[in-house]
Amino acid sequence: MRNATQGFDIAQKIGGITNFEEALQLCEQKSNAANFKKIRVIKDPDVIMKLANAIVMCEPDSVFINTGSDEDKQRVRNLALENGEEAKLAMPDHTIHYDLKDEQGRIVDRTYYIVNPGEDVSSLANKMERTEALNLIRKDMQGIMHGKTMIVGFYMRGPVGAPVSNPAVEITSSAYVSHSAEILYRNIYADFNTEVERLGHFFCNIHSEGLNRLEDLPHARVFMDRADRTTYSYKCTYAGNTLLLKKGNHRFAVDKATYENAGNELSEHMFITGIDGPGGRITWCVGAAPSGCGKTTTAMAGNHFVGDDLAQMWRAPDGSVRSVNPECGIFGIVADVNWEGDPLLMENLRKPGAEVIWSNVLIDADGVPHWTGNGEEHPAKGKNFQGDWEKGKRDAKGDQIPISHPNARCTIASVALGNYSDEAENPEGVETRVVTYSGRDSDTMPPVWAALNSDQGVVIGACIVSAATATEVGATGVKRAPWANAPFIPGALADYMDAQFKFFGHPDIAKDKLPVMAGLNYFLTDEARGGDSPKLLGEKRDVKVWLAWLERHAYNEMEVIETPIGNLPKFEDLNKLFKDIIGKTYTEALYTKQFSLYIDKIIARIDLQTDAYSKGTDVPAKLFEVLEEQRTGLMKLKEAYGPIVKPAQLEAFHY
């Protein structure tokens, strides 16, 4: 059962269309002959009624059905330029989009789940009762598309034919949103009827930017109706708030996995990448990290790219864990993307050949994008996310305005990437043998550690701690970020956690196919390990080594140092991998800094998680058992060696 009680359909309440024939008549009245002919291809009555009610509610001047044909895609691109939502750049097929200067990330304070009386949602989320949401949506969305074209697309979140893919309808007045959807998702207009019938459901999204004025932004809202699996969004333009196929529908997919298929399916905030191992094998890895914490960089560090943000996972009949990417493109943060760390992405950003939508970067007088951390010489002036810019310009608070916003993005199709894998479209998914979790942790955990068992692996995911990033408007400081998926979990964290334990601990996963579950940390600093510099102890490219070690560990080819927090690599193995994988000398002194356990810091982290989860309801006892076992083991180490325990001491200690 879904963890949401059924309530009235808000779009239907506002639109008043209650049956299929009435909906068809309305669609015929409001669209021209060519577009009505396209509408008639869609057979599901619920889809047509949702569309008709959206038309009545939003009152567009015209309706355009985007079938994904070359002609329709070009129409969308042209509309984005005509509407001023995008502008051409010097590079062919590159455009720039700017969001409102105060909307450079998800508006979490104005994002709500629609609930019925007495219904609970995640304690980390906002909620609004259905009647109140109805009144607000009616007031703010009624007639919001006056003077605009309603663009309707039919997409699949995942490969056609995959058991965990989800069909979705995207309805918007923004050509930029529709253009982004065409790059990031599979337009399955021709297969939509078949896939909805096969899977028995669809998601729906209704968005309009309205007049796109700064003064309207305080009134912007994003609503997610879990019972009806429909999202509503208005008076906003940032893709995280408007391209509802992405994180809006991800929430519905999380709900579906947690409450309708627990133990068999997961919907995760994870990259998917393939790593070349010995003997020509490819080992597939998925990994969670909060946005802005290196997820795209890690995905691109693999040899075979499938995805950088989201993953749908399930147990296959052969006892393996399988994964597919709901998306077929990347909406990637460009800050610190450069030739040294991201050569495959830079090939597309700096050379012709790929279609790219840039957002919120600086554009110089020659129509060339520039961004923070690109390793190139920057122009003295240009236009960026807040308007005209010149070096040294300050905002109203006196702070210097960066050349690009920290959350500036590029949108590009995965197929354009040099390490793209055709397996991305395989409906059987990729066999997943490594699962990683990471955050922005400057002072506590080592660069890589592997769980001793699946329960400990789930706890690694549950206990991510990260510095806040630029993806959420107004977020600051260091905070817990469970599974990096917490902002997108509609129900109780306890229910989601229970589903994780059931999935990864399921007896039907074959013993020789059990994924290695691990933690990654790229952000450990020198000063946190006794030095005097805030610089990182490693480099971006080191991630290739950490992934290579996990790849070999998955096949039991690495000796390990067993510790209370999990298995650590040995210096000899890392030394060889650094030379073989990235041609870098790795010293024992650096190894000791990176892999010594700072017991008091780790125990403080454990106590933080224990205290936080103790305040929850129905949290699985396994979590507390694992944390207490780790705490006890760490205290024994401290008694034997003091607060800082070096790898050699860890190796010598017998539990």
Wavefront OBJ file of the C-alpha trace (Angstrom):
o trace
v 0.000 0.000 0.000
v 1.084 3.550 -0.677
v 1.844 5.591 2.461
v -0.644 8.248 1.412
v -4.412 8.242 1.705
v -6.388 9.063 -1.401
v -7.927 12.525 -1.613
v -9.615 14.544 -4.308
v -7.702 15.332 -7.512
v -6.723 19.015 -7.234
v -6.412 19.582 -10.984
v -9.843 18.044 -11.470
v -11.355 20.170 -8.699
v -10.100 23.300 -10.416
v -10.682 22.201 -14.014
v -14.029 20.469 -13.473
v -13.462 17.779 -16.144
v -14.690 14.447 -14.772
v -14.918 12.027 -17.713
v -12.955 10.990 -20.776
v -15.390 12.229 -23.439
v -15.662 15.640 -21.820
v -11.858 15.808 -21.650
v -11.502 14.974 -25.341
v -14.008 17.655 -26.313
v -12.136 20.255 -24.277
v -8.787 19.246 -25.812
v -10.282 19.562 -29.283
v -11.590 23.050 -28.510
v -8.294 24.286 -27.054
v -5.824 22.841 -29.584
v -5.463 23.025 -33.357
v -6.143 20.049 -35.599
v -2.516 18.888 -35.759
v -2.072 18.863 -31.989
v -5.469 17.323 -31.301
v -4.513 14.522 -33.666
v -1.421 13.944 -31.512
v -3.562 13.953 -28.349
v -5.860 11.288 -29.814
v -2.905 8.883 -29.961
v -2.812 8.808 -26.128
v -5.388 6.257 -24.980
v -5.297 6.292 -21.175
v -8.399 8.199 -19.950
v -6.651 9.414 -16.775
v -3.857 11.000 -18.822
v -6.302 12.835 -21.077
v -8.410 14.040 -18.143
v -5.307 15.327 -16.355
v -4.262 17.222 -19.471
v -7.754 18.680 -19.995
v -7.987 19.887 -16.398
v -4.527 21.438 -16.648
v -5.686 23.325 -19.754
v -8.788 24.652 -17.974
v -6.763 25.614 -14.901
v -3.844 27.328 -16.653
v -5.719 28.804 -19.664
v -2.900 28.753 -22.247
v -3.308 30.512 -25.586
v -2.333 27.291 -27.388
v -1.334 23.689 -26.720
v 1.686 22.041 -28.335
v 2.228 18.277 -28.083
v 5.935 17.445 -28.314
v 6.228 13.961 -29.802
v 10.028 13.960 -29.729
v 10.304 14.183 -33.506
v 13.147 16.282 -34.914
v 10.600 18.870 -36.016
v 8.972 19.074 -32.575
v 12.322 19.275 -30.780
v 13.360 22.157 -32.995
v 10.069 23.909 -32.274
v 10.862 23.709 -28.564
v 14.389 25.100 -29.094
v 13.001 27.960 -31.168
v 10.375 28.782 -28.545
v 13.046 28.957 -25.832
v 14.905 31.565 -27.894
v 11.762 33.478 -28.901
v 10.575 33.637 -25.289
v 13.959 34.917 -24.088
v 14.400 31.918 -21.790
v 17.614 30.999 -23.600
v 20.077 32.849 -25.836
v 22.513 31.527 -28.415
v 26.221 31.346 -27.612
v 29.288 31.320 -29.857
v 29.524 27.530 -29.898
v 26.943 25.901 -32.207
v 24.033 24.303 -30.281
v 25.102 25.975 -27.017
v 22.641 28.278 -25.233
v 22.563 30.180 -21.938
v 19.677 30.275 -19.476
v 19.550 32.543 -16.430
v 17.340 31.923 -13.429
v 16.150 34.738 -11.204
v 19.128 35.939 -9.168
v 17.477 34.840 -5.902
v 16.453 31.439 -7.291
v 19.719 29.631 -7.824
v 18.727 26.373 -6.124
v 15.833 24.345 -4.773
v 13.359 26.513 -2.857
v 13.062 24.036 0.012
v 11.218 26.543 2.212
v 8.440 26.805 -0.394
v 8.248 23.113 -1.313
v 5.410 21.064 0.182
v 3.882 17.630 0.228
v 0.100 17.733 -0.110
v -1.443 15.630 2.656
v -4.852 14.662 3.940
v -5.874 15.302 7.584
v -3.860 13.146 9.981
v -1.406 11.955 7.323
v 2.302 12.166 8.148
v 5.227 12.881 5.862
v 8.962 12.987 6.413
v 9.965 15.050 9.440
v 12.507 16.753 7.149
v 9.820 18.144 4.828
v 7.058 20.759 4.742
v 3.450 19.721 4.338
v 0.151 21.413 3.549
v -3.331 19.930 3.892
v -5.130 19.206 0.651
v -7.878 21.816 0.975
v -5.408 24.606 1.775
v -3.197 23.528 -1.135
v -6.219 23.465 -3.448
v -7.116 27.035 -2.533
v -3.559 28.281 -3.018
v -3.038 26.465 -6.336
v -6.397 27.699 -7.600
v -5.508 31.299 -6.661
v -1.979 31.215 -8.109
v -2.273 28.897 -11.124
v -5.686 29.854 -12.480
v -4.944 31.567 -15.810
v -1.178 31.514 -15.223
v -0.498 30.571 -18.864
v -2.332 33.520 -20.435
v -0.370 34.581 -23.512
v 1.710 31.391 -23.435
v 1.940 28.023 -25.138
v 1.364 24.918 -23.021
v 3.990 22.341 -24.019
v 3.175 18.699 -23.266
v 5.696 15.853 -23.434
v 5.462 12.128 -22.669
v 8.607 10.691 -21.095
v 10.096 7.621 -19.457
v 12.235 7.775 -16.337
v 14.413 4.828 -17.267
v 14.872 2.588 -20.296
v 11.734 1.382 -22.054
v 10.979 -2.130 -20.838
v 12.846 -1.929 -17.518
v 10.785 -3.256 -14.577
v 11.431 -0.158 -12.431
v 11.075 2.593 -15.066
v 8.310 5.163 -14.573
v 6.327 6.924 -17.355
v 5.585 10.597 -16.777
v 3.780 13.518 -18.405
v 5.471 16.938 -18.327
v 3.151 19.938 -18.791
v 4.802 23.363 -18.790
v 4.694 26.847 -20.278
v 8.501 27.024 -20.175
v 10.273 26.046 -23.390
v 13.517 25.930 -21.364
v 12.003 23.258 -19.113
v 10.760 21.318 -22.134
v 14.146 21.689 -23.877
v 15.881 20.383 -20.744
v 13.478 17.441 -20.574
v 14.346 16.509 -24.159
v 18.030 16.274 -23.237
v 17.634 14.605 -19.849
v 14.792 12.122 -20.432
v 13.505 9.686 -23.035
v 10.574 11.047 -25.038
v 8.434 7.907 -25.451
v 5.365 9.399 -27.101
v 5.227 6.426 -29.511
v 5.501 3.879 -26.661
v 3.615 5.754 -23.950
v 0.375 3.769 -24.188
v 2.210 0.434 -24.062
v 4.401 1.437 -21.103
v 1.550 2.883 -19.030
v -0.430 -0.309 -19.619
v 2.589 -2.494 -18.734
v 3.466 -0.636 -15.535
v -0.033 0.407 -14.471
v 0.758 4.001 -13.519
v 2.163 7.342 -14.632
v 3.454 10.497 -12.949
v 2.185 13.947 -13.935
v 3.819 17.379 -13.669
v 2.229 20.812 -14.167
v 4.451 23.905 -14.169
v 4.367 27.538 -15.210
v 6.909 30.251 -14.532
v 4.158 32.874 -14.737
v 5.462 36.351 -15.468
v 8.962 35.384 -14.289
v 9.449 38.448 -12.094
v 11.685 38.748 -9.053
v 8.805 40.139 -6.978
v 6.787 36.953 -7.613
v 9.475 34.632 -6.245
v 8.344 34.816 -2.577
v 5.026 33.419 -3.802
v 6.626 30.567 -5.775
v 5.569 27.101 -4.686
v 6.342 23.483 -5.479
v 3.683 20.964 -4.437
v 3.880 17.174 -4.561
v 0.656 15.214 -4.310
v 1.758 11.724 -3.283
v -1.728 10.232 -3.459
v -2.282 11.437 -7.019
v 1.407 11.358 -8.062
v 1.066 14.837 -9.512
v 3.359 17.804 -8.948
v 2.443 21.494 -9.263
v 5.057 24.239 -9.583
v 4.733 27.936 -10.351
v 6.475 31.326 -10.354
v 9.934 29.711 -10.513
v 12.458 28.781 -13.220
v 15.417 26.884 -11.672
v 15.293 23.361 -13.110
v 15.389 21.731 -9.670
v 12.058 23.448 -8.964
v 10.512 23.268 -12.422
v 11.765 20.202 -14.295
v 9.517 18.071 -12.163
v 10.483 14.897 -14.007
v 13.671 15.124 -11.954
v 13.472 15.418 -8.170
v 9.684 15.825 -8.017
v 9.102 12.470 -9.700
v 12.094 10.966 -7.901
v 10.101 11.461 -4.697
v 7.190 9.487 -6.138
v 9.596 6.732 -7.200
v 11.029 6.603 -3.652
v 7.485 6.300 -2.283
v 6.675 3.509 -4.726
v 9.815 1.547 -3.829
v 9.364 2.033 -0.073
v 5.679 1.285 0.292
v 4.706 -0.866 -2.677
v 7.797 -2.982 -3.318
v 9.903 -2.903 -0.147
v 12.843 -5.290 -0.249
v 12.655 -5.675 -4.024
v 13.234 -2.172 -5.415
v 15.042 1.058 -4.480
v 14.980 4.574 -5.906
v 18.231 6.314 -5.054
v 20.106 9.626 -5.366
v 23.094 7.814 -6.915
v 25.463 7.856 -9.877
v 26.043 4.681 -11.951
v 29.454 4.027 -13.487
v 31.437 1.034 -14.747
v 35.008 0.408 -13.594
v 37.523 -1.586 -15.631
v 39.038 -4.375 -13.562
v 41.662 -7.044 -14.178
v 41.113 -9.462 -17.048
v 38.878 -7.109 -19.006
v 35.942 -7.289 -16.607
v 33.636 -4.310 -16.022
v 32.356 -3.822 -12.479
v 29.355 -1.558 -12.043
v 29.266 0.870 -9.158
v 26.520 3.126 -7.802
v 27.117 5.912 -5.326
v 25.217 8.446 -3.264
v 26.434 11.937 -2.419
v 24.511 15.129 -1.684
v 24.374 17.497 -4.665
v 27.610 19.469 -4.925
v 29.686 16.760 -3.231
v 31.473 15.291 -6.246
v 28.854 12.862 -7.566
v 29.287 13.862 -11.204
v 33.086 13.816 -10.863
v 32.926 10.289 -9.426
v 30.565 9.108 -12.159
v 32.913 10.499 -14.806
v 35.922 8.877 -13.089
v 34.586 5.491 -14.118
v 35.396 4.009 -17.499
v 31.794 3.405 -18.581
v 29.297 6.179 -17.791
v 25.608 5.434 -17.184
v 24.465 8.272 -14.919
v 25.551 10.950 -12.477
v 22.521 11.625 -10.272
v 19.742 9.039 -9.938
v 19.416 5.255 -9.935
v 16.531 2.798 -9.945
v 17.609 -0.548 -8.457
v 16.021 -3.975 -8.139
v 16.778 -7.620 -7.421
v 16.911 -9.711 -10.584
v 15.855 -13.392 -10.785
v 19.528 -14.463 -11.009
v 20.178 -13.094 -7.502
v 22.008 -9.972 -8.652
v 21.300 -6.330 -7.885
v 20.532 -4.373 -11.061
v 20.503 -0.624 -11.713
v 19.238 1.736 -14.417
v 19.448 5.511 -14.747
v 16.040 7.244 -14.879
v 17.763 9.963 -16.921
v 19.730 9.933 -20.164
v 21.637 13.186 -19.619
v 23.327 15.222 -16.909
v 22.307 18.449 -15.209
v 25.756 18.914 -13.737
v 27.319 21.541 -11.501
v 30.193 23.179 -13.414
v 32.056 24.774 -10.505
v 35.605 23.304 -10.464
v 35.029 21.353 -13.685
v 38.359 21.638 -15.547
v 40.658 19.840 -17.960
v 42.715 18.234 -15.192
v 39.858 16.630 -13.292
v 37.087 16.324 -15.909
v 38.606 15.992 -19.386
v 35.694 14.050 -20.915
v 33.139 16.635 -19.850
v 35.403 19.507 -20.900
v 35.635 18.031 -24.415
v 31.937 18.802 -24.803
v 31.971 22.126 -22.985
v 34.888 23.613 -24.935
v 34.653 21.911 -28.341
v 31.768 21.796 -30.838
v 29.635 18.723 -31.368
v 27.243 18.477 -28.405
v 24.075 20.340 -27.508
v 24.560 22.142 -24.187
v 22.281 24.360 -22.111
v 24.343 26.472 -19.724
v 22.782 28.095 -16.687
v 23.971 30.895 -14.406
v 27.581 31.081 -15.645
v 29.320 34.217 -16.931
v 29.114 34.924 -20.655
v 31.764 37.214 -22.109
v 31.396 39.670 -24.995
v 32.263 36.908 -27.479
v 29.505 34.594 -26.279
v 31.835 32.224 -24.412
v 30.925 30.771 -20.966
v 33.241 31.045 -17.955
v 32.917 29.607 -14.479
v 34.659 29.307 -11.143
v 37.412 26.717 -11.004
v 37.674 26.020 -14.738
v 41.464 26.523 -14.633
v 41.326 29.100 -17.425
v 41.947 32.827 -17.603
v 38.778 34.739 -16.774
v 37.515 37.868 -18.540
v 37.336 41.148 -16.641
v 33.635 41.610 -17.415
v 30.553 39.948 -18.837
v 27.014 38.962 -17.848
v 26.240 36.387 -15.193
v 23.456 35.223 -12.884
v 22.925 38.660 -11.303
v 23.293 40.818 -14.421
v 26.246 42.813 -15.736
v 29.458 41.801 -13.958
v 33.008 43.048 -13.743
v 35.919 41.862 -11.671
v 35.630 43.113 -8.085
v 31.882 43.800 -8.256
v 30.145 43.487 -4.891
v 26.582 42.793 -3.854
v 24.369 44.847 -1.519
v 26.023 43.223 1.515
v 29.487 44.158 0.280
v 30.440 40.594 -0.632
v 32.358 40.055 -3.844
v 30.207 38.470 -6.570
v 31.827 35.359 -8.066
v 32.223 34.943 -11.797
v 29.545 32.226 -11.771
v 27.070 30.976 -9.202
v 28.297 27.981 -7.143
v 25.255 26.067 -8.422
v 25.734 27.028 -12.088
v 24.992 24.075 -14.355
v 25.390 22.475 -17.754
v 22.738 20.252 -19.305
v 24.011 17.716 -21.813
v 22.969 14.322 -23.217
v 24.892 11.342 -21.816
v 25.513 9.972 -25.289
v 27.817 12.940 -25.967
v 30.278 11.832 -23.282
v 33.408 9.995 -24.318
v 32.922 7.250 -21.695
v 29.183 6.774 -22.305
v 28.070 3.135 -22.167
v 25.363 1.613 -24.364
v 24.372 -0.384 -21.281
v 22.587 2.767 -20.131
v 19.646 1.785 -22.341
v 19.623 -1.897 -21.403
v 16.233 -2.616 -19.764
v 17.887 -5.430 -17.796
v 20.119 -2.869 -16.087
v 23.749 -3.292 -15.055
v 24.812 -5.816 -12.430
v 25.797 -3.702 -9.432
v 28.709 -4.900 -7.261
v 29.807 -1.706 -5.460
v 27.639 0.793 -3.542
v 29.240 3.956 -2.112
v 28.114 6.817 0.135
v 29.918 10.139 0.595
v 29.536 13.736 1.741
v 31.687 16.810 2.361
v 33.557 15.633 5.471
v 36.655 17.695 6.182
v 37.863 16.150 9.417
v 36.592 12.700 10.374
v 36.411 9.714 8.027
v 39.191 8.217 5.837
v 39.038 8.437 2.022
v 37.532 4.955 1.650
v 36.247 2.196 3.929
v 34.131 -0.872 3.175
v 31.323 -2.237 5.335
v 31.801 -5.625 6.982
v 28.247 -6.665 6.028
v 25.080 -5.283 4.433
v 23.628 -3.973 7.710
v 26.782 -1.955 8.347
v 26.575 -0.748 4.731
v 23.035 0.537 5.218
v 24.230 2.376 8.330
v 27.006 4.084 6.341
v 24.298 5.441 4.060
v 22.088 6.443 6.978
v 24.924 8.384 8.611
v 26.206 10.681 5.852
v 27.218 14.056 7.263
v 27.977 16.885 4.866
v 28.690 20.575 4.638
v 25.763 22.406 3.063
v 26.113 23.109 -0.656
v 24.726 25.664 -3.078
v 21.905 23.430 -4.318
v 19.449 24.520 -1.622
v 18.559 28.195 -1.243
v 19.397 29.394 2.278
v 21.159 26.213 3.461
v 24.304 26.726 5.566
v 26.616 24.853 7.929
v 27.187 21.136 8.426
v 24.214 18.805 8.623
v 23.141 15.181 8.483
v 22.286 14.008 4.974
v 20.960 10.444 5.268
v 21.630 8.464 2.094
v 21.956 11.859 0.321
v 18.309 11.077 -0.450
v 16.690 12.573 2.661
v 15.254 15.678 0.907
v 13.463 13.345 -1.506
v 12.022 10.774 0.927
v 8.307 11.558 1.267
v 7.514 9.215 4.158
v 9.174 8.478 7.470
v 12.944 7.925 7.396
v 12.295 4.835 9.523
v 10.214 3.254 6.742
v 12.833 4.084 4.126
v 15.590 2.677 6.365
v 13.625 -0.524 6.908
v 13.290 -0.923 3.128
v 17.083 -0.488 2.794
v 17.810 -3.206 5.354
v 15.302 -5.521 3.647
v 16.751 -4.879 0.179
v 20.473 -5.234 0.825
v 19.991 -8.011 3.385
v 17.525 -9.959 1.241
v 18.243 -13.723 1.305
v 17.607 -13.991 -2.450
v 20.701 -11.906 -3.294
v 23.269 -14.510 -4.323
v 26.276 -14.687 -2.007
v 28.692 -14.352 -4.922
v 26.816 -11.268 -6.154
v 26.524 -9.333 -2.878
v 27.535 -5.694 -3.460
v 30.377 -4.229 -1.434
v 28.957 -1.230 0.442
v 31.421 1.520 1.295
v 32.042 5.085 2.387
v 34.019 7.630 0.355
v 35.420 10.962 1.528
v 37.292 13.267 -0.858
v 37.274 16.292 1.431
v 39.638 15.360 4.279
v 41.996 18.291 4.954
v 45.613 18.536 5.992
v 44.797 20.593 9.085
v 42.392 17.885 10.286
v 45.328 15.470 10.328
v 47.823 17.573 12.243
v 48.921 19.884 9.429
v 48.561 23.645 9.131
v 46.891 23.912 5.726
v 43.188 23.857 4.856
v 44.053 22.164 1.552
v 42.705 18.714 0.760
v 44.963 15.749 1.507
v 44.178 14.239 -1.877
v 43.387 15.251 -5.445
v 40.288 14.920 -7.591
v 41.849 12.165 -9.679
v 42.493 10.019 -6.580
v 38.878 8.861 -6.770
v 39.913 6.515 -9.584
v 42.134 4.687 -7.087
v 39.484 4.474 -4.367
v 37.040 3.026 -6.907
v 39.681 0.616 -8.226
v 40.334 -0.662 -4.698
v 36.613 -1.216 -4.109
v 36.312 -2.967 -7.484
v 38.965 -5.498 -6.504
v 37.607 -5.788 -2.965
v 34.241 -6.812 -4.458
v 35.968 -9.928 -5.847
v 37.961 -10.589 -2.642
v 41.245 -9.748 -4.387
v 42.476 -7.283 -1.755
v 43.798 -7.977 1.719
v 42.151 -5.616 4.189
v 42.600 -4.177 7.653
v 39.465 -4.985 9.641
v 38.346 -2.194 11.984
v 35.163 -1.407 13.931
v 33.990 0.960 11.173
v 34.768 -1.486 8.338
v 37.603 -2.725 6.148
v 40.467 -0.373 5.225
v 42.976 -0.809 2.385
v 46.605 -1.728 2.947
v 49.382 0.630 1.900
v 51.044 -1.855 -0.456
v 47.857 -2.276 -2.466
v 47.166 1.455 -2.682
v 50.765 2.199 -3.606
v 50.495 -0.158 -6.583
v 47.046 1.110 -7.615
v 48.179 4.744 -7.545
v 51.039 3.886 -9.907
v 48.991 1.644 -12.185
v 45.763 3.650 -12.332
v 46.880 7.297 -12.361
v 50.679 7.125 -12.534
v 51.126 8.839 -9.181
v 53.564 8.232 -6.335
v 51.704 7.520 -3.092
v 53.721 7.830 0.112
v 53.338 5.897 3.328
v 53.313 9.193 5.225
v 50.214 10.341 3.303
v 48.625 6.918 3.768
v 49.100 7.163 7.528
v 47.517 10.627 7.606
v 44.551 9.557 5.535
v 43.808 6.209 7.175
v 44.567 6.801 10.854
v 41.353 6.688 12.874
v 40.683 9.768 14.986
v 38.602 7.931 17.542
v 37.034 10.867 19.391
v 35.817 12.444 16.146
v 34.275 9.199 14.899
v 32.605 8.524 18.252
v 31.209 12.070 18.237
v 29.783 11.346 14.781
v 28.246 8.094 16.058
v 26.748 9.866 19.070
v 25.305 12.570 16.807
v 23.540 9.944 14.697
v 22.375 7.897 17.685
v 20.892 10.958 19.340
v 19.189 12.174 16.174
v 17.665 8.816 15.271
v 16.607 8.190 18.902
v 14.154 11.055 18.488
v 12.450 9.272 15.594
v 9.605 6.770 15.693
v 9.920 3.096 14.748
v 13.576 3.433 13.668
v 14.870 -0.123 13.022
v 16.787 -1.491 16.004
v 19.530 -2.688 13.630
v 20.762 0.883 13.232
v 21.407 1.328 16.949
v 22.921 -2.154 17.256
v 25.450 -1.439 14.491
v 26.351 1.989 15.890
v 26.782 0.623 19.415
v 28.958 -2.225 18.163
v 31.159 0.271 16.313
v 31.348 2.549 19.349
v 32.387 -0.318 21.616
v 35.093 -1.429 19.203
v 36.444 2.105 18.851
v 36.637 2.521 22.636
v 38.708 -0.667 22.843
v 41.090 0.778 20.268
v 41.347 4.018 22.231
v 42.118 2.130 25.425
v 44.901 0.271 23.640
v 46.465 3.090 21.581
v 44.992 6.443 22.544
v 42.755 8.827 20.542
v 44.650 8.502 17.232
v 45.178 4.967 15.929
v 47.519 4.450 12.979
v 46.998 1.785 10.282
v 49.898 -0.316 11.590
v 48.270 -0.396 15.029
v 44.892 -1.243 13.501
v 46.485 -4.150 11.666
v 48.151 -5.448 14.849
v 45.059 -5.198 17.052
v 43.029 -8.380 17.560
v 39.369 -8.115 18.463
l 1 2 3 4 5 6 7 8 9 10 11 12 13 14 15 16 17 18 19 20 21 22 23 24 25 26 27 28 29 30 31 32 33 34 35 36 37 38 39 40 41 42 43 44 45 46 47 48 49 50 51 52 53 54 55 56 57 58 59 60 61 62 63 64 65 66 67 68 69 70 71 72 73 74 75 76 77 78 79 80 81 82 83 84 85 86 87 88 89 90 91 92 93 94 95 96 97 98 99 100 101 102 103 104 105 106 107 108 109 110 111 112 113 114 115 116 117 118 119 120 121 122 123 124 125 126 127 128 129 130 131 132 133 134 135 136 137 138 139 140 141 142 143 144 145 146 147 148 149 150 151 152 153 154 155 156 157 158 159 160 161 162 163 164 165 166 167 168 169 170 171 172 173 174 175 176 177 178 179 180 181 182 183 184 185 186 187 188 189 190 191 192 193 194 195 196 197 198 199 200 201 202 203 204 205 206 207 208 209 210 211 212 213 214 215 216 217 218 219 220 221 222 223 224 225 226 227 228 229 230 231 232 233 234 235 236 237 238 239 240 241 242 243 244 245 246 247 248 249 250 251 252 253 254 255 256 257 258 259 260 261 262 263 264 265 266 267 268 269 270 271 272 273 274 275 276 277 278 279 280 281 282 283 284 285 286 287 288 289 290 291 292 293 294 295 296 297 298 299 300 301 302 303 304 305 306 307 308 309 310 311 312 313 314 315 316 317 318 319 320 321 322 323 324 325 326 327 328 329 330 331 332 333 334 335 336 337 338 339 340 341 342 343 344 345 346 347 348 349 350 351 352 353 354 355 356 357 358 359 360 361 362 363 364 365 366 367 368 369 370 371 372 373 374 375 376 377 378 379 380 381 382 383 384 385 386 387 388 389 390 391 392 393 394 395 396 397 398 399 400 401 402 403 404 405 406 407 408 409 410 411 412 413 414 415 416 417 418 419 420 421 422 423 424 425 426 427 428 429 430 431 432 433 434 435 436 437 438 439 440 441 442 443 444 445 446 447 448 449 450 451 452 453 454 455 456 457 458 459 460 461 462 463 464 465 466 467 468 469 470 471 472 473 474 475 476 477 478 479 480 481 482 483 484 485 486 487 488 489 490 491 492 493 494 495 496 497 498 499 500 501 502 503 504 505 506 507 508 509 510 511 512 513 514 515 516 517 518 519 520 521 522 523 524 525 526 527 528 529 530 531 532 533 534 535 536 537 538 539 540 541 542 543 544 545 546 547 548 549 550 551 552 553 554 555 556 557 558 559 560 561 562 563 564 565 566 567 568 569 570 571 572 573 574 575 576 577 578 579 580 581 582 583 584 585 586 587 588 589 590 591 592 593 594 595 596 597 598 599 600 601 602 603 604 605 606 607 608 609 610 611 612 613 614 615 616 617 618 619 620 621 622 623 624 625 626 627 628 629 630 631 632 633 634 635 636 637 638 639 640 641 642 643 644 645 646 647 648 649 650 651 652 653 654 655
